[in-house]
């Protein structure tokens, strides 16, 4: 069973995804599912930034 990607893997993996999208190596039929997953990741990122900004002490 493969290990899940770590935080160090994501920049490389997302870069590879961008290249595959640019070069047409991902089928159009797979784009909807991919975009749903990317949208979910963006929502999670936005939620994390909101939570983080509310818990970070404000400089005086």
Protein Blocks (a to p, Z undefined) as FASTA:
>chain_A
ZZdddfklmmmmmmmmmmmmmnopacfklmmmmmmmmmmmmmmmmmmmmmmmmmpccdZZ
